[in-house]
Amino acid sequence: MKNYLIIALMITAIAMIVIGISAKILPPALTGIGFIIIAILFYKNNL
């Protein structure tokens, strides 16, 4: 189940970073980076 959460977080993070960069607004890009950090922590906890 955690694997699906990690995949969903990474897809959401990438989408938010792309949206933030294309619209030239910072908050979505920062949130995307935060989601990547959370996904990495979930991955480390899953091992």
N, CA, C and O of each residue as an XYZ file, in Angstrom:
188
protein
N       0.829     -1.207      0.000
C       0.000      0.000      0.000
C       0.864      1.259      0.000
O       0.533      2.248     -0.654
N       1.982      1.214      0.744
C       2.846      2.397      0.787
C       3.490      2.673     -0.569
O       3.796      3.822     -0.891
N       3.695      1.624     -1.361
C       4.283      1.839     -2.685
C       3.374      2.702     -3.549
O       3.846      3.567     -4.287
N       2.065      2.463     -3.454
C       1.124      3.286     -4.212
C       1.147      4.731     -3.729
O       1.026      5.661     -4.526
N       1.299      4.912     -2.447
C       1.386      6.262     -1.885
C       2.646      6.972     -2.381
O       2.603      8.153     -2.728
N       3.747      6.259     -2.412
C       5.005      6.844     -2.898
C       4.873      7.234     -4.366
O       5.300      8.320     -4.759
N       4.288      6.363     -5.175
C       4.110      6.658     -6.604
C       3.181      7.855     -6.797
O       3.452      8.727     -7.623
N       2.089      7.896     -6.037
C       1.149      9.015     -6.147
C       1.806     10.328     -5.727
O       1.591     11.361     -6.362
N       2.595     10.292     -4.674
C       3.291     11.511     -4.233
C       4.292     11.988     -5.280
O       4.402     13.188     -5.529
N       5.017     11.064     -5.891
C       5.998     11.463     -6.896
C       5.322     12.040     -8.144
O       5.803     13.025     -8.706
N       4.225     11.444     -8.576
C       3.507     11.968     -9.741
C       2.952     13.353     -9.439
O       3.041     14.260    -10.267
N       2.377     13.512     -8.247
C       1.853     14.819     -7.849
C       2.972     15.845     -7.747
O       2.807     16.991     -8.165
N       4.098     15.442     -7.198
C       5.236     16.355     -7.054
C       5.738     16.829     -8.408
O       5.986     18.018     -8.603
N       5.885     15.905     -9.335
C       6.372     16.273    -10.666
C       5.379     17.207    -11.355
O       5.774     18.189    -11.983
N       4.096     16.898    -11.234
C       3.073     17.755    -11.850
C       3.101     19.155    -11.248
O       2.999     20.142    -11.977
N       3.238     19.253     -9.938
C       3.245     20.572     -9.302
C       4.494     21.362     -9.665
O       4.426     22.579     -9.839
N       5.622     20.692     -9.778
C       6.845     21.391    -10.181
C       6.707     21.901    -11.611
O       7.091     23.034    -11.900
N       6.169     21.086    -12.506
C       5.983     21.505    -13.905
C       5.015     22.681    -13.985
O       5.264     23.641    -14.715
N       3.911     22.612    -13.238
C       2.944     23.709    -13.233
C       3.584     24.981    -12.682
O       3.400     26.063    -13.237
N       4.331     24.849    -11.598
C       4.979     26.019    -10.994
C       5.987     26.672    -11.920
O       6.071     27.898    -11.998
N       6.757     25.842    -12.625
C       7.768     26.391    -13.529
C       7.115     27.006    -14.767
O       7.514     28.080    -15.217
N       6.109     26.318    -15.313
C       5.493     26.845    -16.534
C       4.698     28.125    -16.283
O       4.637     28.991    -17.155
N       4.090     28.256    -15.102
C       3.325     29.459    -14.782
C       4.186     30.517    -14.078
O       3.718     31.618    -13.789
N       5.438     30.169    -13.810
C       6.391     31.059    -13.145
C       5.867     31.540    -11.785
O       5.966     32.719    -11.443
N       5.307     30.595    -11.023
C       4.895     30.891     -9.653
C       5.590     29.904     -8.719
O       5.686     28.715     -9.024
N       6.064     30.391     -7.606
C       6.920     29.613     -6.722
C       6.190     28.612     -5.820
O       6.689     27.499     -5.656
N       5.028     28.945     -5.221
C       4.438     28.015     -4.242
C       4.169     26.588     -4.741
O       4.465     25.648     -4.002
N       3.631     26.369     -5.939
C       3.446     24.975     -6.358
C       4.769     24.220     -6.512
O       4.847     23.030     -6.208
N       5.800     24.914     -6.982
C       7.101     24.262     -7.138
C       7.671     23.875     -5.774
O       8.232     22.789     -5.625
N       7.536     24.735     -4.795
C       8.019     24.410     -3.451
C       7.227     23.269     -2.834
O       7.794     22.417     -2.150
N       5.933     23.246     -3.069
C       5.108     22.148     -2.567
C       5.511     20.838     -3.235
O       5.540     19.795     -2.582
N       5.816     20.880     -4.509
C       6.285     19.689     -5.216
C       7.580     19.156     -4.635
O       7.756     17.946     -4.496
N       8.486     20.059     -4.295
C       9.740     19.646     -3.659
C       9.457     19.019     -2.295
O      10.087     18.031     -1.920
N       8.523     19.586     -1.567
C       8.132     19.012     -0.272
C       7.548     17.616     -0.429
O       7.816     16.733      0.385
N       6.747     17.414     -1.476
C       6.176     16.089     -1.724
C       7.270     15.078     -2.055
O       7.178     13.916     -1.661
N       8.301     15.510     -2.773
C       9.414     14.617     -3.078
C      10.127     14.210     -1.789
O      10.487     13.045     -1.621
N      10.329     15.152     -0.893
C      10.968     14.847      0.392
C      10.120     13.856      1.191
O      10.654     12.911      1.771
N       8.806     14.069      1.222
C       7.915     13.158      1.937
C       7.966     11.766      1.311
O       7.996     10.768      2.032
N       7.976     11.684     -0.018
C       8.039     10.384     -0.693
C       9.344      9.662     -0.369
O       9.350      8.448     -0.170
N      10.441     10.401     -0.315
C      11.730      9.790      0.042
C      11.692      9.250      1.466
O      12.190      8.156      1.730
N      11.107     10.007      2.376
C      11.000      9.532      3.755
C      10.117      8.299      3.868
O      10.434      7.374      4.616
N       9.004      8.279      3.127
C       8.151      7.083      3.120
C       8.909      5.889      2.546
O       8.782      4.772      3.047
N       9.699      6.122      1.494
C      10.465      5.048      0.876
C      11.498      4.473      1.847
O      11.651      3.255      1.941
N      12.205      5.346      2.567
C      13.186      4.888      3.538
C      12.525      4.127      4.676
O      13.086      3.157      5.186
N      11.341      4.559      5.074
C      10.614      3.882      6.140
C      10.052      2.548      5.662
O       9.841      1.639      6.465
N       9.809      2.427      4.356
C       9.231      1.221      3.787
C      10.260      0.098      3.668
O       9.883     -1.072      3.602
N      11.541      0.428      3.639
C      12.578     -0.595      3.471
C      12.746     -1.411      4.675
O      13.581     -2.316      4.696
